[in-house]
Amino acid sequence: MADRLFAPHYAQAVSRAAGPEGAKLYEGADSSGQAIGDLKPQEPFALLDVTGDWAWGYRTSDHLVGYVPASKLAPPAG
């Protein structure tokens, strides 16, 4: 992603997954904004950052980047 997005630092993604209900993927950290995709229940999500109630990362199946409500992600495995 470093070739497409500027950030003052880059972090390695943490493997997470959507919770049992799945989740909407938004273009911004605001649920009143546009949903750009869905995470199916237990679908993998590469978590890059958490700010407040929002998780930023990408859907691993197609690398669609967006925000997910952090509460909609399953707890870390292990």
Buried (B, 14 or more C-beta within 10 A) or exposed (E): EEEEEEEEEEEEBBEBBBBEEBBBBBBEBEEEEEEBBBBEEEBBBBBBEBEEEBBBBBBBEEEBBBBBBBEBBBEEEE
